[in-house]
Amino acid sequence: MQPVLNVEDVRHVEELLTKAGVSLSELMRRAGAAAAQEVERLEDVSTVVVLVGMGNNGGDGWVAAERLMNQGVNVTVVTPVEPARIESNLAHVVAVNAQRAGVPIEVAPPRERLEELLGMADVILDALLGTGFHGEPKAPFDIWIDCVNASGARVVSVDVPSGLSAQSGYAPGACIMADVTVTMLSLKPGLLSDEGRDVTGAIVVAPLAEQTEGLVLEADPVAWRVEVEDYIDVTMPPLSAVDKYSRGTVLVVGGSTRFPGAAILAAKAAARAGAGYVTLAVPESVVPIAQAHLVEIPVIGMPYDPKTGSFAADAREELIHLAKRSGAVVVGPGMLVNASTMSVVAGLLQCDVPLVLDADALNCLAQLTTGRLDSFPELIRRSSPLVLTPHRRELGRLVGMRENPPETLAASLDAARRIVWAEGGNEVCVVAKGTATACVGVDIALLPKPGPASLATAGSGDVLSGIMGASLARGAERFGGESLPLMCALACEVHGYAAAIAAERLGTRGVMAMDVADAAGLAIDALEEQASFVEDFD
């Protein structure tokens, strides 16, 4: 796993490194060397243009430029001002040194000249704006960024692509589209989420000092990015001595006359993800539709309210009875929110069975707690695993942020932690869905590899809930402590991998939720094979 630090915590690590004897000037020298090294690793590099800003990020670029020149690379530094006029003390020193060493410099060139320089470059090193940047780039940097993106040259960014917020992952103005980002000391949230996913390219972490790993851990990472080999402890190798019950039994509770398909998708996904026996409980009016789509899955009709088309109050006890006989329960897809469904959710929460709350079950939970689930931890305190799968708007409804739901990965992590820390046990995991999904437990938050854009389709979340249910049903007794978030992260990666498989067959814009469900089994096999291969190789 790779630790992820908030930007302010990275600054704290820098301060601790200086106290440990690694000066800021030495850190700049090492950062510049790390950036130059990544340029050197690229093939067929003879001409490099280094774009530098006015701060320490620009200082890294000056150091890199001098190193590349000494390695025989044809380097030109493009700077907004003469080195002598750079106000940042460290950047001023390295810039003047690079100029004295003979590094060629272009000061504030007109656009035509800049385009000419970039057109001749094999690689552009972006050292304009660092991790402290937020907002929109101002002139001349906005123009320079546009020229870089139009050049067609390969781009290596230092620490963060200029124009992107390393904390939020948003770029409201011009932003470098990097092929490689060399980030210093640790990953930052904005590199992994929202617009950051599209502009960072391959991310290389440069630790810069031997002490860095320990200091990053002491800084209490906001999250950890999961590698495929980390899943080996929660994968289950296929065995021949099994039956449909030992492979896991899942009950899916959901559906309504308005949204019958959501529960159908969740049930099929649970079956495709390996559950041996899946049962779907829906309002009686939905049974014929569900049976027509699910030949292999038993569909049980529950008392329903003709006015709402959803479960009636009488369904509660029958559903609790079914839940107690199941290995895991998925509740919420397409269920609607009313007094009866809120009663169903409250009743299922009292059952000692692994539980996944999704979609309208989460909205029912928000209603039951008047939008402050973190103030009612006793409602979700239980001995069996509980997984909540809210997207950002649903997460906002759960923690009193209905009007201003979390907009970033960092904000989603904070909101999810309010829930799990209020409850305080290892049995609860919040899967905060978004462009980068976080699986947040009381002790750790994990960031699985994000899925492709083809997941942005109606019903995709219902499929994920079914995959989660199947994962819980196969071995809920093993998922305590950090294992529950890890299991959830694996389910998210299965979801994303299945979408990628579906996109190969149908195109990135042609994937529908049922296609993702159908590919879940192939995705599980592929990920488990990768995890085993890496472990064997190690």
C-alpha positions as CSV (number, residue, x, y, z in Angstrom):
1,M,0.0,0.0,0.0
2,Q,1.1,3.6,-0.6
3,P,0.3,6.3,1.9
4,V,-1.6,9.4,0.9
5,L,-1.1,12.7,2.9
6,N,-3.0,15.9,2.8
7,V,-0.9,18.8,1.5
8,E,-0.6,20.4,4.9
9,D,0.7,17.2,6.3
10,V,3.3,17.0,3.5
11,R,4.6,20.4,4.6
12,H,4.8,19.1,8.2
13,V,6.9,16.2,7.0
14,E,9.2,18.6,5.2
15,E,9.6,20.5,8.5
16,L,10.4,17.3,10.3
17,L,13.0,16.4,7.7
18,T,14.8,19.7,8.2
19,K,14.8,19.1,11.9
20,A,16.3,15.6,11.2
21,G,19.2,17.3,9.3
22,V,18.0,17.3,5.7
23,S,17.9,21.0,4.8
24,L,15.3,22.6,2.5
25,S,18.0,23.3,0.0
26,E,19.0,19.6,0.0
27,L,15.4,18.6,-0.4
28,M,15.2,20.9,-3.4
29,R,18.4,19.4,-4.9
30,R,17.0,15.9,-4.4
31,A,13.6,16.8,-5.8
32,G,15.2,18.3,-8.9
33,A,17.4,15.2,-9.3
34,A,14.3,13.0,-9.0
35,A,12.5,15.0,-11.7
36,A,15.5,14.9,-14.0
37,Q,15.9,11.1,-13.5
38,E,12.3,10.5,-14.7
39,V,13.0,12.5,-17.8
40,E,16.2,10.5,-18.4
41,R,14.2,7.3,-18.1
42,L,12.1,8.2,-21.2
43,E,13.3,7.0,-24.6
44,D,14.8,9.2,-27.3
45,V,15.3,12.3,-25.2
46,S,17.8,14.8,-26.6
47,T,16.0,18.2,-26.2
48,V,14.1,19.3,-23.1
49,V,12.3,22.5,-22.3
50,V,11.9,23.3,-18.6
51,L,9.2,25.7,-17.6
52,V,9.8,27.2,-14.2
53,G,7.7,29.3,-11.9
54,M,8.6,31.8,-9.2
55,G,8.5,29.5,-6.2
56,N,10.2,26.3,-4.9
57,N,8.5,24.2,-7.6
58,G,10.4,26.3,-10.1
59,G,13.5,25.8,-8.0
60,D,13.2,22.1,-8.5
61,G,13.0,22.7,-12.3
62,W,16.2,24.8,-12.2
63,V,18.0,22.0,-10.4
64,A,16.7,19.4,-12.9
65,A,17.7,21.6,-15.9
66,E,21.3,21.8,-14.7
67,R,21.5,18.1,-14.1
68,L,20.1,17.3,-17.5
69,M,22.6,19.7,-19.2
70,N,25.4,18.0,-17.4
71,Q,24.1,14.7,-18.7
72,G,24.5,16.0,-22.3
73,V,20.8,16.8,-22.9
74,N,20.0,20.0,-24.9
75,V,18.1,22.0,-22.3
76,T,16.4,25.4,-22.3
77,V,14.7,26.9,-19.3
78,V,11.7,29.2,-19.9
79,T,11.3,31.6,-16.9
80,P,8.9,34.5,-16.4
81,V,11.7,36.7,-14.9
82,E,15.5,36.8,-14.8
83,P,17.0,34.5,-12.2
84,A,18.2,37.5,-10.2
85,R,14.6,38.7,-9.8
86,I,13.2,35.5,-8.3
87,E,12.1,36.4,-4.8
88,S,11.9,32.9,-3.3
89,N,15.3,32.5,-1.6
90,L,16.0,28.9,-2.4
91,A,14.7,29.1,-6.0
92,H,16.8,32.3,-6.4
93,V,20.0,30.6,-5.4
94,V,19.5,27.5,-7.6
95,A,18.4,29.6,-10.6
96,V,21.4,31.9,-10.4
97,N,23.7,28.8,-10.0
98,A,22.1,27.2,-13.1
99,Q,22.6,30.3,-15.1
100,R,26.2,30.6,-14.1
101,A,26.7,26.9,-15.0
102,G,25.6,27.8,-18.6
103,V,22.0,26.6,-18.7
104,P,20.4,28.4,-21.7
105,I,17.5,30.6,-20.6
106,E,14.5,32.3,-22.3
107,V,12.9,35.0,-20.3
108,A,9.2,35.6,-20.8
109,P,9.3,34.7,-24.5
110,P,6.4,35.8,-26.8
111,R,3.9,33.0,-27.6
112,E,5.3,32.4,-31.1
113,R,8.8,31.9,-29.6
114,L,7.5,29.6,-26.9
115,E,5.6,27.5,-29.4
116,E,8.7,27.2,-31.5
117,L,10.7,26.0,-28.5
118,L,8.1,23.5,-27.4
119,G,7.7,22.3,-31.0
120,M,11.4,21.2,-31.0
121,A,11.3,19.5,-27.5
122,D,11.2,15.8,-27.0
123,V,10.1,16.4,-23.4
124,I,8.7,19.3,-21.4
125,L,9.4,19.5,-17.7
126,D,6.6,21.3,-16.0
127,A,7.9,23.1,-12.8
128,L,5.5,26.1,-12.9
129,L,3.1,25.7,-10.0
130,G,3.5,23.5,-6.9
131,T,1.3,21.8,-4.3
132,G,0.5,25.1,-2.6
133,F,-1.3,26.4,-5.7
134,H,-5.1,26.7,-5.8
135,G,-7.4,28.7,-8.1
136,E,-6.8,29.6,-11.7
137,P,-3.3,30.2,-13.2
138,K,-2.6,33.8,-14.1
139,A,-0.6,35.2,-17.1
140,P,1.7,34.1,-18.4
141,F,1.3,30.7,-16.9
142,D,-2.2,30.1,-18.4
143,I,-0.8,30.9,-21.9
144,W,2.2,28.7,-21.3
145,I,0.0,25.8,-20.1
146,D,-2.1,26.0,-23.3
147,C,1.0,26.0,-25.4
148,V,2.3,22.9,-23.6
149,N,-0.9,21.0,-24.1
150,A,-1.0,21.9,-27.8
151,S,2.7,21.0,-28.4
152,G,2.3,17.2,-28.6
153,A,5.5,16.7,-26.6
154,R,5.8,14.3,-23.7
155,V,5.3,16.1,-20.4
156,V,6.8,15.4,-16.9
157,S,5.3,17.4,-14.1
158,V,7.1,18.2,-10.9
159,D,5.0,17.3,-7.8
160,V,1.7,18.2,-9.4
161,P,0.6,19.1,-13.0
162,S,0.5,22.9,-13.0
163,G,-3.1,24.2,-12.6
164,L,-4.3,21.2,-10.6
165,S,-5.0,21.5,-6.8
166,A,-3.0,18.7,-5.2
167,Q,-5.5,18.7,-2.3
168,S,-8.9,18.9,-4.1
169,G,-8.2,17.4,-7.5
170,Y,-9.9,20.2,-9.3
171,A,-8.5,22.5,-12.0
172,P,-10.9,25.5,-12.5
173,G,-8.6,27.0,-15.2
174,A,-5.8,25.9,-17.5
175,C,-4.1,22.7,-16.4
176,I,-1.1,20.8,-17.7
177,M,-1.9,17.3,-19.1
178,A,1.1,15.3,-17.9
179,D,2.4,11.9,-19.1
180,V,4.3,11.5,-15.8
181,T,4.0,13.2,-12.5
182,V,7.0,13.0,-10.1
183,T,5.4,13.8,-6.7
184,M,7.6,14.4,-3.7
185,L,7.5,12.6,-0.3
186,S,4.0,11.1,-0.6
187,L,0.9,10.9,-2.7
188,K,-1.7,13.7,-2.3
189,P,-5.5,13.3,-2.6
190,G,-5.9,15.6,-5.6
191,L,-3.5,13.4,-7.7
192,L,-5.9,10.5,-7.4
193,S,-9.3,11.9,-7.7
194,D,-11.6,14.0,-9.9
195,E,-9.7,15.9,-12.6
196,G,-6.4,14.7,-11.2
197,R,-7.1,11.2,-12.6
198,D,-7.1,12.7,-16.2
199,V,-4.1,14.9,-16.0
200,T,-1.4,13.3,-13.8
201,G,-0.5,10.4,-16.1
202,A,1.8,7.8,-14.4
203,I,2.6,8.9,-10.8
204,V,6.1,8.3,-9.4
205,V,6.7,9.0,-5.7
206,A,10.1,10.4,-4.8
207,P,10.8,9.9,-1.1
208,L,13.9,12.2,-1.1
209,A,15.2,10.9,2.2
210,E,15.7,7.7,4.2
211,Q,13.6,9.2,7.0
212,T,10.7,9.9,4.8
213,E,8.8,6.6,5.2
214,G,8.8,6.8,9.0
215,L,7.8,10.5,9.1
216,V,5.0,9.9,6.6
217,L,3.6,7.2,8.8
218,E,3.9,9.4,11.9
219,A,1.9,12.1,10.0
220,D,-1.1,9.7,10.0
221,P,-1.9,9.2,6.3
222,V,-5.4,10.4,5.3
223,A,-5.7,7.2,3.2
224,W,-3.7,4.4,1.6
225,R,-3.7,3.5,-2.1
226,V,-4.1,-0.3,-2.5
227,E,-1.9,-2.4,-4.7
228,V,-3.2,-5.6,-6.2
229,E,-0.9,-7.8,-4.1
230,D,-2.5,-6.3,-1.0
231,Y,-5.7,-8.3,-1.7
232,I,-4.1,-11.7,-1.3
233,D,-5.3,-12.0,2.3
234,V,-9.0,-11.4,1.4
235,T,-9.1,-13.6,-1.7
236,M,-10.4,-17.1,-1.6
237,P,-8.9,-19.6,-4.0
238,P,-11.5,-21.7,-5.8
239,L,-12.1,-25.1,-4.1
240,S,-13.8,-28.2,-5.5
241,A,-15.3,-29.3,-2.2
242,V,-18.1,-26.7,-2.2
243,D,-21.8,-26.5,-2.7
244,K,-24.1,-23.6,-3.5
245,Y,-24.6,-22.8,0.2
246,S,-20.9,-22.8,1.2
247,R,-20.2,-20.4,-1.7
248,G,-22.3,-17.9,0.1
249,T,-26.0,-17.0,0.4
250,V,-27.2,-13.5,-0.3
251,L,-30.6,-11.9,0.2
252,V,-31.3,-8.8,-1.9
253,V,-34.1,-6.6,-0.6
254,G,-35.3,-3.8,-2.8
255,G,-37.3,-2.7,-5.8
256,S,-40.5,-0.9,-6.4
257,T,-43.0,-0.5,-9.2
258,R,-41.1,2.7,-10.1
259,F,-37.6,1.2,-10.0
260,P,-37.9,-2.6,-10.5
261,G,-34.5,-2.9,-12.3
262,A,-32.3,-1.8,-9.5
263,A,-32.9,-4.8,-7.3
264,I,-32.7,-7.1,-10.3
265,L,-29.2,-5.7,-11.1
266,A,-28.0,-6.2,-7.5
267,A,-29.3,-9.8,-7.4
268,K,-27.7,-10.7,-10.7
269,A,-24.4,-9.0,-9.7
270,A,-24.3,-11.0,-6.5
271,A,-24.7,-14.2,-8.4
272,R,-22.1,-13.3,-11.0
273,A,-19.7,-12.3,-8.3
274,G,-19.7,-15.8,-6.9
275,A,-22.6,-16.2,-4.4
276,G,-23.9,-19.7,-4.7
277,Y,-27.5,-18.9,-3.7
278,V,-29.1,-15.5,-4.2
279,T,-32.7,-14.7,-3.2
280,L,-34.5,-11.5,-4.3
281,A,-37.3,-10.1,-2.1
282,V,-39.4,-7.5,-3.8
283,P,-42.9,-6.0,-3.5
284,E,-45.4,-8.5,-4.8
285,S,-46.2,-6.2,-7.8
286,V,-42.6,-6.5,-9.0
287,V,-42.4,-10.3,-9.0
288,P,-43.4,-11.0,-12.6
289,I,-40.8,-8.4,-13.9
290,A,-38.0,-9.9,-11.7
291,Q,-38.8,-13.5,-12.6
292,A,-38.7,-12.6,-16.3
293,H,-35.1,-11.4,-15.9
294,L,-33.8,-13.8,-13.3
295,V,-34.5,-17.4,-14.3
296,E,-31.9,-18.9,-11.8
297,I,-32.7,-16.7,-8.8
298,P,-35.7,-17.3,-6.5
299,V,-37.9,-14.2,-6.4
300,I,-40.1,-13.8,-3.3
301,G,-43.0,-11.4,-3.3
302,M,-43.6,-9.2,-0.2
303,P,-46.6,-7.2,1.0
304,Y,-46.7,-3.9,-0.9
305,D,-48.5,-0.6,-0.7
306,P,-50.4,0.1,-4.0
307,K,-50.1,3.8,-3.4
308,T,-46.3,3.9,-3.3
309,G,-45.5,0.7,-5.2
310,S,-43.0,-0.3,-2.5
311,F,-42.9,-2.5,0.6
312,A,-45.8,-2.3,3.0
313,A,-45.3,-2.2,6.7
314,D,-46.3,-5.9,6.9
315,A,-43.2,-6.8,4.9
316,R,-40.8,-6.0,7.8
317,E,-41.2,-9.2,9.8
318,E,-41.1,-11.4,6.8
319,L,-37.9,-9.8,5.6
320,I,-36.3,-10.1,9.0
321,H,-37.1,-13.8,8.9
322,L,-35.5,-14.2,5.5
323,A,-32.4,-12.1,6.5
324,K,-31.7,-14.3,9.6
325,R,-31.3,-17.3,7.2
326,S,-28.9,-15.5,4.9
327,G,-25.2,-15.2,4.8
328,A,-25.4,-11.5,3.8
329,V,-28.2,-9.0,3.0
330,V,-28.1,-6.2,0.5
331,V,-30.9,-3.7,1.1
332,G,-31.9,-0.5,-0.7
333,P,-31.7,-0.6,-4.5
334,G,-34.9,0.9,-6.0
335,M,-36.7,0.6,-2.7
336,L,-38.0,4.3,-2.3
337,V,-38.2,6.2,1.0
338,N,-41.3,6.2,3.1
339,A,-42.4,5.1,6.6
340,S,-42.6,1.4,5.6
341,T,-39.2,1.2,4.0
342,M,-37.7,3.1,6.9
343,S,-39.2,0.5,9.2
344,V,-37.7,-2.3,7.0
345,V,-34.2,-0.7,7.2
346,A,-34.4,-0.3,11.0
347,G,-35.5,-3.9,11.4
348,L,-32.7,-5.3,9.3
349,L,-30.1,-3.2,11.1
350,Q,-31.1,-5.2,14.3
351,C,-30.4,-8.5,12.6
352,D,-27.1,-10.1,13.4
353,V,-26.2,-10.7,9.7
354,P,-23.6,-9.0,7.4
355,L,-25.4,-6.1,5.8
356,V,-24.9,-3.8,2.8
357,L,-27.0,-0.6,2.8
358,D,-27.2,1.1,-0.6
359,A,-29.2,3.7,-2.4
360,D,-32.6,4.2,-0.8
361,A,-31.6,2.3,2.4
362,L,-29.1,5.0,2.9
363,N,-31.7,7.7,2.3
364,C,-34.0,5.9,4.8
365,L,-31.1,5.9,7.3
366,A,-30.7,9.6,6.8
367,Q,-34.4,10.2,7.5
368,L,-34.3,7.9,10.6
369,T,-31.4,10.0,12.0
370,T,-32.6,13.4,10.8
371,G,-29.6,13.7,8.6
372,R,-27.1,13.2,11.4
373,L,-26.1,9.5,11.5
374,D,-22.9,10.5,13.3
375,S,-25.1,11.6,16.2
376,F,-26.9,8.2,16.4
377,P,-24.0,5.7,16.4
378,E,-26.1,3.2,18.4
379,L,-28.3,2.6,15.3
380,I,-25.4,1.0,13.4
381,R,-23.5,-0.5,16.3
382,R,-23.5,-4.3,15.8
383,S,-21.5,-7.4,15.9
384,S,-21.7,-8.3,12.2
385,P,-20.2,-6.4,9.3
386,L,-22.1,-3.4,8.0
387,V,-21.1,-1.7,4.7
388,L,-22.6,1.6,3.7
389,T,-22.1,2.6,0.0
390,P,-23.1,6.3,-0.4
391,H,-22.1,8.5,-3.3
392,R,-21.2,12.0,-2.4
393,R,-24.8,13.4,-2.2
394,E,-26.0,10.4,-0.2
395,L,-23.0,10.9,2.1
396,G,-23.9,14.5,2.6
397,R,-27.5,13.5,3.6
398,L,-26.1,11.2,6.2
399,V,-23.9,13.8,8.0
400,G,-25.9,17.0,7.9
401,M,-24.4,18.2,4.6
402,R,-27.5,17.9,2.4
403,E,-27.1,21.4,0.9
404,N,-23.3,21.2,0.6
405,P,-22.3,17.6,0.1
406,P,-18.6,16.7,0.0
407,E,-17.1,17.8,-3.3
408,T,-13.6,16.3,-3.1
409,L,-12.0,13.0,-2.1
410,A,-10.5,14.7,1.0
411,A,-14.0,16.0,2.1
412,S,-15.6,12.6,1.5
413,L,-12.9,11.0,3.7
414,D,-13.7,13.5,6.5
415,A,-17.4,12.9,6.2
416,A,-17.1,9.1,6.2
417,R,-14.8,9.2,9.2
418,R,-17.5,11.1,11.2
419,I,-19.7,8.1,10.8
420,V,-17.2,5.3,11.6
421,W,-15.5,7.2,14.4
422,A,-18.8,8.0,16.0
423,E,-19.7,4.3,16.0
424,G,-16.1,3.3,17.0
425,G,-16.1,-0.4,16.0
426,N,-14.3,-2.4,13.3
427,E,-17.6,-3.8,12.0
428,V,-18.6,-0.7,10.0
429,C,-17.1,0.4,6.7
430,V,-18.3,3.4,4.6
431,V,-17.6,3.0,0.9
432,A,-17.6,6.7,-0.2
433,K,-18.2,6.4,-3.9
434,G,-16.9,9.0,-6.4
435,T,-14.4,9.4,-9.2
436,A,-12.0,8.0,-6.6
437,T,-13.8,5.7,-4.1
438,A,-12.6,5.5,-0.5
439,C,-13.3,2.5,1.8
440,V,-13.2,4.0,5.3
441,G,-13.0,2.0,8.5
442,V,-12.3,3.1,12.0
443,D,-8.6,2.4,11.7
444,I,-7.8,2.9,8.0
445,A,-9.1,4.4,4.8
446,L,-8.2,2.6,1.5
447,L,-8.3,3.8,-2.0
448,P,-8.9,1.0,-4.6
449,K,-7.8,1.5,-8.2
450,P,-10.6,3.6,-9.7
451,G,-12.8,2.2,-12.4
452,P,-13.2,3.5,-16.0
453,A,-15.6,6.2,-17.1
454,S,-17.9,3.5,-18.4
455,L,-19.0,3.0,-14.8
456,A,-20.8,6.3,-15.0
457,T,-24.1,4.7,-16.0
458,A,-27.5,4.2,-14.3
459,G,-27.6,1.1,-12.1
460,S,-23.8,0.9,-11.7
461,G,-24.1,1.4,-8.0
462,D,-26.7,-1.4,-7.7
463,V,-24.2,-3.7,-9.3
464,L,-21.5,-2.8,-6.8
465,S,-23.9,-3.5,-3.9
466,G,-24.5,-7.0,-5.3
467,I,-20.8,-7.6,-5.6
468,M,-20.3,-6.4,-2.0
469,G,-23.0,-8.7,-0.8
470,A,-21.4,-11.7,-2.5
471,S,-18.0,-10.8,-1.0
472,L,-19.5,-10.6,2.5
473,A,-21.4,-13.8,2.2
474,R,-18.3,-15.8,1.2
475,G,-16.4,-15.1,4.4
476,A,-17.8,-12.4,6.7
477,E,-16.3,-14.1,9.7
478,R,-12.8,-13.2,8.4
479,F,-13.5,-9.5,7.9
480,G,-12.5,-7.7,11.1
481,G,-10.2,-4.7,11.7
482,E,-8.5,-3.6,8.4
483,S,-9.9,-6.6,6.6
484,L,-13.4,-5.2,6.1
485,P,-12.2,-2.1,4.3
486,L,-9.8,-4.3,2.3
487,M,-12.6,-6.6,1.2
488,C,-14.7,-3.6,0.2
489,A,-11.8,-2.2,-1.8
490,L,-11.4,-5.5,-3.6
491,A,-15.2,-5.5,-4.5
492,C,-14.7,-1.9,-5.9
493,E,-11.8,-3.1,-8.0
494,V,-13.8,-6.1,-9.3
495,H,-16.6,-3.6,-10.2
496,G,-14.1,-1.4,-12.1
497,Y,-12.4,-4.3,-13.8
498,A,-15.7,-5.7,-14.9
499,A,-16.6,-2.4,-16.4
500,A,-13.3,-2.4,-18.3
501,I,-14.0,-5.9,-19.6
502,A,-17.5,-4.8,-20.7
503,A,-16.0,-1.7,-22.4
504,E,-13.7,-3.9,-24.5
505,R,-16.7,-5.7,-25.9
506,L,-19.1,-2.8,-26.2
507,G,-17.1,0.3,-26.3
508,T,-16.5,2.9,-23.6
509,R,-19.8,4.6,-24.2
510,G,-21.9,1.4,-24.9
511,V,-21.6,-0.2,-21.4
512,M,-24.8,-0.6,-19.3
513,A,-25.0,-1.7,-15.8
514,M,-26.1,-5.3,-16.7
515,D,-23.0,-5.6,-18.8
516,V,-20.9,-4.8,-15.8
517,A,-22.7,-7.4,-13.7
518,D,-22.2,-10.1,-16.4
519,A,-18.5,-9.5,-16.4
520,A,-18.0,-9.7,-12.6
521,G,-16.9,-13.3,-12.5
522,L,-14.2,-12.7,-15.2
523,A,-13.0,-9.7,-13.2
524,I,-12.7,-11.7,-10.0
525,D,-10.7,-14.4,-11.7
526,A,-8.4,-11.9,-13.3
527,L,-7.7,-9.9,-10.1
528,E,-7.2,-13.0,-7.9
529,E,-4.7,-14.4,-10.5
530,Q,-2.8,-11.1,-10.5
531,A,-2.7,-11.0,-6.7
532,S,-1.4,-14.6,-6.6
533,F,1.2,-13.9,-9.3
534,V,2.6,-10.9,-7.6
535,E,2.9,-12.8,-4.3
536,D,4.6,-15.8,-6.0
537,F,7.0,-13.5,-7.8
538,D,7.9,-11.7,-4.5
